[in-house]
Amino acid sequence: MNMNMCKKKTTNDFYDYLLVKLGLGNITVGGYKRVLAKVVSDLGTDRPTKGVVEKYVADMRRSGYSYSHIRNTMLILERYMDFIGRRILFTRPRRPKLMPKEVLTEGEIARIIAATKNSREKAILSVLAYSGIRNKELCGLKVRDIDFDNSILKIYDGKNSKDGVSQISKECCKSVSEYIGEYKREHNDYLFAIIANNRKYSGWSLRKLVKGVSHKAGIVKRVYPHLFRHSLATCLLNRGANIMSIQSQLRHNNLNTTLIYAQLLPQRVAREYQFFCPKFI
């Protein structure tokens, strides 16, 4: 018998399969690694039976894990179990209609940017605020990804391994240009790097920066990187932007995801109603 046919498939073989056969990006595969490593650790085996996996998912649902975590774990386990020859399919839980509890106002974002201590911090927070880019996407940006002439940010290997573009303002471009001039980033360098070792900027570093500068600015709300994304959407909507334009800016696959933000601004609905209301009397 061919010894290669008998070789047990490992988790590392699975990650190679995701990269080569399925064409998933490094960020996505990194997420698979973190989730699967926890599952393997919890179960004590990298070759669980279908019954064990089903019980694991059932326990997750009873324990109140978030929709996204449960759904992602189900998808990863389906692909992994199929890879090791123990195919299993789950019924996905219904997606809840999540709405941000609070967002930052234009004034609060302006205060945060004004509280930065140097051109580097200002550039990071300006890109975050004006583009609505996700945490990991910002960390993966390279200098070449900014089109200064057209005020466009090019995003490669974003969520679900998709490429896309987001608009940024002229003021944001100016902040980034001043930062590059002072900190000397090259065309193929990561746009933002950790100063101590010039390595790729990390999500942890971004969260720490956002929290620190927001505290310095006197913002009492809990501020985190993704909140700038929510805040940009609501600011654009409140200023009269078309919902389709906001969907394009945030690169949402589903318009319903973007429509959630409209629920945060009932006053805009009231204003538009009064403006467009027909005259029956």
C-alpha positions as CSV (number, residue, x, y, z in Angstrom):
1,M,0.0,0.0,0.0
2,N,1.2,3.5,-0.8
3,M,2.5,5.0,2.4
4,N,1.4,8.5,1.3
5,M,-2.2,7.3,1.1
6,C,-2.1,6.3,4.7
7,K,-0.5,9.4,6.0
8,K,-2.8,11.1,8.5
9,K,-3.9,14.6,7.5
10,T,-2.8,17.2,10.1
11,T,-4.0,20.7,10.9
12,N,-1.0,22.1,9.1
13,D,-2.1,20.2,6.0
14,F,-5.5,21.7,6.4
15,Y,-4.1,25.3,6.5
16,D,-2.1,24.6,3.3
17,Y,-5.3,23.3,1.7
18,L,-7.1,26.5,2.6
19,L,-4.3,28.6,1.1
20,V,-3.6,26.6,-2.0
21,K,-6.8,24.8,-2.9
22,L,-9.5,27.2,-1.6
23,G,-7.4,30.4,-2.2
24,L,-8.1,32.0,1.1
25,G,-6.0,34.9,2.2
26,N,-3.4,34.8,5.0
27,I,-5.6,36.9,7.4
28,T,-8.5,34.5,6.9
29,V,-6.4,31.4,7.4
30,G,-4.9,33.0,10.5
31,G,-8.5,33.3,11.9
32,Y,-9.0,29.6,11.1
33,K,-5.8,28.7,12.9
34,R,-6.9,30.5,16.1
35,V,-10.4,29.0,16.2
36,L,-9.3,25.5,15.3
37,A,-6.5,25.6,17.8
38,K,-9.0,26.4,20.6
39,V,-11.3,23.6,19.4
40,V,-8.5,21.0,19.3
41,S,-7.4,22.2,22.8
42,D,-10.9,22.0,24.2
43,L,-11.6,18.5,22.7
44,G,-8.1,17.1,23.3
45,T,-7.9,15.7,19.8
46,D,-7.4,16.9,16.2
47,R,-9.6,14.1,14.8
48,P,-12.9,14.4,16.6
49,T,-15.9,12.3,15.7
50,K,-19.0,13.9,14.3
51,G,-20.9,13.3,17.5
52,V,-18.2,15.1,19.6
53,V,-18.2,18.1,17.2
54,E,-22.0,18.3,17.3
55,K,-22.0,18.4,21.1
56,Y,-19.3,21.0,21.1
57,V,-21.3,23.3,18.9
58,A,-24.5,22.7,20.9
59,D,-22.6,23.6,24.1
60,M,-21.4,26.8,22.4
61,R,-24.9,27.8,21.5
62,R,-26.2,27.2,25.0
63,S,-23.3,29.2,26.5
64,G,-24.4,32.4,24.8
65,Y,-21.4,32.9,22.4
66,S,-21.9,35.7,19.8
67,Y,-23.6,34.9,16.5
68,S,-20.4,35.7,14.6
69,H,-18.2,33.4,16.7
70,I,-20.7,30.5,16.5
71,R,-21.2,30.9,12.7
72,N,-17.4,31.2,12.0
73,T,-16.7,28.1,14.2
74,M,-19.4,26.1,12.4
75,L,-17.9,27.0,9.0
76,I,-14.4,26.2,10.1
77,L,-15.4,22.8,11.6
78,E,-17.4,21.9,8.5
79,R,-14.4,22.5,6.3
80,Y,-12.0,20.8,8.6
81,M,-14.2,17.7,9.2
82,D,-14.7,17.4,5.4
83,F,-10.9,17.6,5.0
84,I,-10.3,14.7,7.4
85,G,-13.1,12.6,5.8
86,R,-15.8,13.1,8.4
87,R,-18.1,15.4,6.7
88,I,-20.7,17.3,8.7
89,L,-23.2,20.1,8.0
90,F,-24.7,22.5,10.5
91,T,-27.8,24.7,10.3
92,R,-26.7,28.2,10.8
93,P,-28.3,30.3,13.6
94,R,-30.4,33.2,12.4
95,R,-28.4,36.5,12.2
96,P,-29.5,39.0,14.9
97,K,-30.1,42.6,13.7
98,L,-27.2,44.2,15.6
99,M,-27.1,47.9,16.0
100,P,-24.2,49.9,17.6
101,K,-25.3,51.2,21.0
102,E,-23.6,54.5,20.4
103,V,-21.3,56.2,17.9
104,L,-18.9,59.1,17.9
105,T,-20.1,62.5,16.8
106,E,-18.1,64.6,14.3
107,G,-17.1,66.9,17.2
108,E,-15.8,63.9,19.2
109,I,-13.8,62.5,16.3
110,A,-12.3,66.0,15.7
111,R,-11.3,66.2,19.4
112,I,-9.6,62.8,19.2
113,I,-7.6,63.7,16.1
114,A,-6.7,67.0,17.6
115,A,-5.4,65.2,20.7
116,T,-2.7,63.2,18.8
117,K,0.8,64.0,19.7
118,N,2.6,63.7,16.3
119,S,2.0,63.3,12.6
120,R,2.1,59.5,12.8
121,E,-0.8,59.3,15.3
122,K,-2.7,61.9,13.4
123,A,-2.3,59.9,10.1
124,I,-3.4,56.6,11.7
125,L,-6.5,58.1,13.2
126,S,-7.3,60.2,10.1
127,V,-7.3,57.1,7.9
128,L,-9.4,55.2,10.5
129,A,-11.9,58.0,10.7
130,Y,-12.2,59.1,7.1
131,S,-12.1,55.6,5.4
132,G,-14.1,53.5,7.8
133,I,-11.5,50.8,7.3
134,R,-11.4,47.7,9.5
135,N,-8.7,47.1,12.1
136,K,-6.8,44.4,10.2
137,E,-7.2,46.2,6.9
138,L,-5.5,49.3,8.3
139,C,-2.6,47.2,9.6
140,G,-2.1,45.6,6.2
141,L,-2.0,48.8,4.3
142,K,1.2,49.7,2.3
143,V,2.3,53.1,1.1
144,R,1.5,52.1,-2.5
145,D,-2.1,51.5,-1.5
146,I,-2.9,55.2,-1.2
147,D,-3.8,57.0,-4.4
148,F,-3.1,60.6,-3.4
149,D,-4.2,62.1,-6.7
150,N,-7.7,60.6,-6.5
151,S,-8.0,60.4,-2.7
152,I,-8.6,56.6,-2.8
153,L,-7.5,53.9,-0.4
154,K,-6.9,50.5,-2.0
155,I,-7.7,47.5,0.3
156,Y,-6.2,44.1,-0.6
157,D,-7.2,40.9,1.0
158,G,-9.8,42.5,3.2
159,K,-12.7,40.7,4.9
160,N,-13.6,37.4,3.2
161,S,-10.3,37.8,1.2
162,K,-11.9,40.5,-1.0
163,D,-10.1,43.5,-2.5
164,G,-11.8,46.9,-2.7
165,V,-11.5,50.7,-2.5
166,S,-12.6,53.3,0.0
167,Q,-12.7,57.1,-0.4
168,I,-10.7,59.4,1.9
169,S,-10.7,63.1,2.2
170,K,-8.1,65.6,0.9
171,E,-7.4,66.4,4.6
172,C,-6.7,62.8,5.3
173,C,-4.4,62.6,2.3
174,K,-2.5,65.6,3.6
175,S,-2.1,64.1,7.0
176,V,-0.7,60.9,5.6
177,S,1.6,62.8,3.2
178,E,3.0,64.8,6.1
179,Y,3.5,61.6,8.1
180,I,5.3,59.8,5.2
181,G,7.6,62.8,4.8
182,E,8.6,62.8,8.4
183,Y,8.8,59.1,9.1
184,K,10.3,58.1,5.7
185,R,8.2,55.2,4.5
186,E,9.1,53.6,1.1
187,H,6.7,52.7,-1.7
188,N,6.5,49.0,-0.8
189,D,6.7,49.5,3.0
190,Y,3.7,48.9,5.3
191,L,2.1,52.3,5.7
192,F,2.2,52.1,9.5
193,A,4.8,50.2,11.5
194,I,5.8,49.7,15.1
195,I,8.5,52.3,15.7
196,A,10.7,50.1,18.0
197,N,11.3,47.4,15.4
198,N,9.7,48.7,12.1
199,R,7.5,45.7,12.0
200,K,3.9,45.6,10.6
201,Y,1.5,47.6,12.8
202,S,-0.6,45.3,15.0
203,G,-4.3,45.3,15.9
204,W,-3.3,45.4,19.5
205,S,-1.2,48.5,19.0
206,L,-4.0,50.2,17.1
207,R,-6.5,49.5,19.9
208,K,-4.1,50.8,22.5
209,L,-3.5,54.0,20.5
210,V,-7.2,54.6,20.0
211,K,-8.0,54.1,23.7
212,G,-5.1,56.3,24.8
213,V,-5.8,59.2,22.5
214,S,-9.5,59.1,23.2
215,H,-8.9,59.2,26.9
216,K,-6.6,62.2,26.4
217,A,-9.3,63.9,24.4
218,G,-11.7,63.5,27.3
219,I,-14.1,61.1,25.5
220,V,-16.1,59.2,28.1
221,K,-17.5,56.7,25.6
222,R,-15.8,53.3,25.1
223,V,-13.8,54.0,21.9
224,Y,-12.3,51.2,19.8
225,P,-11.1,51.0,16.2
226,H,-14.3,49.6,14.7
227,L,-16.4,52.4,16.3
228,F,-14.9,54.8,13.8
229,R,-16.4,52.7,11.0
230,H,-19.9,52.9,12.6
231,S,-19.4,56.6,13.2
232,L,-18.4,57.3,9.6
233,A,-21.5,55.6,8.4
234,T,-23.8,57.6,10.6
235,C,-22.1,60.9,9.9
236,L,-22.4,60.3,6.2
237,L,-26.0,59.3,6.5
238,N,-26.8,62.3,8.7
239,R,-25.2,64.6,6.1
240,G,-27.5,63.2,3.4
241,A,-25.3,60.6,1.7
242,N,-27.1,58.0,-0.4
243,I,-27.3,54.6,1.4
244,M,-25.8,52.9,-1.7
245,S,-22.8,55.2,-1.5
246,I,-22.3,54.3,2.2
247,Q,-22.6,50.6,1.3
248,S,-19.8,51.1,-1.3
249,Q,-17.6,53.1,1.1
250,L,-17.9,50.4,3.8
251,R,-17.7,47.6,1.2
252,H,-20.7,45.8,2.6
253,N,-21.8,42.7,0.6
254,N,-25.4,43.1,1.8
255,L,-27.3,46.3,1.7
256,N,-29.3,45.2,4.8
257,T,-26.0,45.5,6.8
258,T,-25.8,49.2,5.8
259,L,-29.5,49.9,6.5
260,I,-28.9,49.1,10.2
261,Y,-27.3,52.6,10.5
262,A,-30.5,54.3,9.4
263,Q,-32.2,53.1,12.6
264,L,-29.7,55.2,14.6
265,L,-31.0,58.4,13.0
266,P,-34.8,58.6,13.3
267,Q,-34.5,62.4,13.2
268,R,-33.3,62.2,9.6
269,V,-36.2,60.1,8.6
270,A,-38.5,62.7,10.2
271,R,-36.8,65.6,8.3
272,E,-37.0,63.8,5.0
273,Y,-40.6,63.0,5.6
274,Q,-41.5,66.6,6.3
275,F,-39.6,67.7,3.2
276,F,-41.0,65.2,0.8
277,C,-44.5,64.8,2.3
278,P,-47.2,65.4,-0.3
279,K,-49.8,68.1,0.2
280,F,-53.2,66.5,0.6
281,I,-54.8,69.4,2.3
